[in-house]
Amino acid sequence: MTFQSNQIYIREATNNDIGYMINVENSEENKPHILPWTEEQHRKTLQDEDSYYLIIVEKVTNRNVGFIILRGLTNTNKGIELVRIAIEEKGKGIGKEALNLIKIWAFNSYKAHRLWLDVKTDNKRAITIYKKEGFTLEGTLRECLRVGNTYESLHVMSLLKHEYDNR
C-alpha cells in the first residue's frame, strides 16, 4: 500500500524500521498513551499475516514521522483494528491525515465493514480526533491495564462502513 495526502505518504514497514518504531513509542510524548512493545514483539507481529505495519513519511523532507499497526487482515468479519498510530511531532495534522488515509484503505481498498480501536481514557487529544473523524464510543474497559502500581481504562471506538460512506 502506498497512499498519500498533501503532506504525507504511507509505505509498508520492514524489519529495518523496528528501531525507529521503538524510539517513537518510547518518546516522552507518546509513552504515556501507549504500552511500548519490545523488539521481539514487533518482529513477531510484523511477520504475522493478520497484521499490517506502515510507516508515515513526510513528503517534503522524505523523513519518517510516525507509524501505524493494523490487525485483522484475516478476520472473516471484515473488522480492522487500528492497534497503534504513533506520531513523532504533534499538532501538525499528520495524525489526522494518516487516519484519513487508513480509513480510505480500510473501507475502499480492503472493503472492511468495521474499523475499530481502543484508546486510553486520558488521551483527550486522540479521543477528540477520533470523534471528529466519525468514530463512535462503544464503551469503556474499566481499569483493564496495569501500569506500574495503578490501573488505567480504555475506550473502545469504531467506525462502520455505512457511517464512513455517509460522511
N, C-alpha and C positions, 0 to 999 in steps of 0.2 A: 504494500500500500504506500503510495505517496500522494498525500493530499496537501493542498496549500491554500493559504489565505493571503491577505495583504502583507502581513509581516512575518509569517512563519510557514514552514512546511514540516510535514511529519514523515519520518522514514522508519523502517524496521530497525530494531536494535540488534546488536550482535554481542557475543561474549566480550568483545573489546570495550563495550560500553558499560560493563558492570561496575567498574571502579568509579566512573562518572556518576552512575545512579546512586551508589552508596554515599558518595560525597554530598549529593543533593539531598538525600534522605536525612543525613546527619547534620545538615546546616542548622544553625540556631533558629532560623525562621520556620523550618519545616518539621524538625524533630518533635516538637510538642503536639503536632497534629497527626502524626503517623507513628507506626511501630516499625522502625527500620529493620530491614532484613539483613541476614548475613550474606556473604558472597556465595556460599553454598546454596542458600535458599533461592537466590536469584538465578544461579546456574541451572538448578533443577527446574525451576518454573519456566525459564527461558526455553528449555528443551521440551516442555510439555505441549503436546498438540492442542490442548484445550486453552492455552494461553497465547497472548499476543503482546509483545513488548515493542514499544515505539519510542523514538527519540524526537523531541520537538527542537527544531532548528530555526534560528532567526535568519531570515533571508539576506538582509543587508550585510551581516558580518559572517554568515555561514557558521555560526557558533551554536553549540548545543545550549539550550536554555531551559530544558526540562525533560521529563519523560512520563510515559503512560504505561500502565499494565492493565490489560483486559483479560477477562476469563469467561469461558462459556462457549467457546467456538464449537464444541461438540455437543452442546446442550440441545436435546431434541425439542425442548420447549421454546427455543429461539430467544433465550434470555441471556443478555450480555451483562457481565458485571464489570463496572469501572472500579477495579481493585485499587488503583493508585493513579493520581495525577499530581506530580510534584514539579513546581516551577521554581527556578532559581531566584528571579527578581520579581517581586510582587508589584502590582499597581500599574503595569504596562499593558494590560489587556491580553496578555499572552495566554493565560489560563482560559479565559472566555473564548478566544479564537480556537484554541486547541479543543475545547469541549464542543464547540460547533462542528469542527471537522470530525470529531469522534461520532457525533450524532448523525452526520451525513453518511459516514462509513457504516455505522451500525444499522441504520434504517433503510438506506438506499442501496448500498453495495451488499452488505451481509444479509439484509432482509430480516433483521431482528424484529421480534414482537415487543420486547421489553429491554430497556437499558436501566440498570439499577446500580446503586452504590450505598455504602454506609459512610458516615462522617461523624467525627466526634462532636458531641453536642456543644462544646465550647468553641468550635471553629466557625465563628459567626461570618467571617468573610466568605468562606466556601459555601456555607448554607445560603447566604444571600445570593450568590452567583447561581447556585443550582436552582433556587426558586425562580429567579429571573429567567432562567433558561428552560423553564417549563416542568421541572421536576416537582413531584408531589411527595410530601412527607407521609410515609406509610405507617410509621410507628417508631418507638424508641426501645432499644435494647438497654434496659437499665443496669448500670454498673456491671457491664459484661466484660470489661477489660481491666486486668490488674496491671497497674503501672506503679511500680515501687510498692509503697505501703497503702496506696489508695486504689479505688475503683473508678473507672470512667464509663460513661454511657455513650451509645451510638444511635444516631438517627438513621433509619433506612429510608431512602428516597428512590423514586423511579419515574421514568417517562415511558409511556406506551406509544406504539407506532401511530395509532389514530390521533393521539394528542399531538405528537410531532407533526403529523400531516396537517392538522387543523391550525397550526401556529403560522 
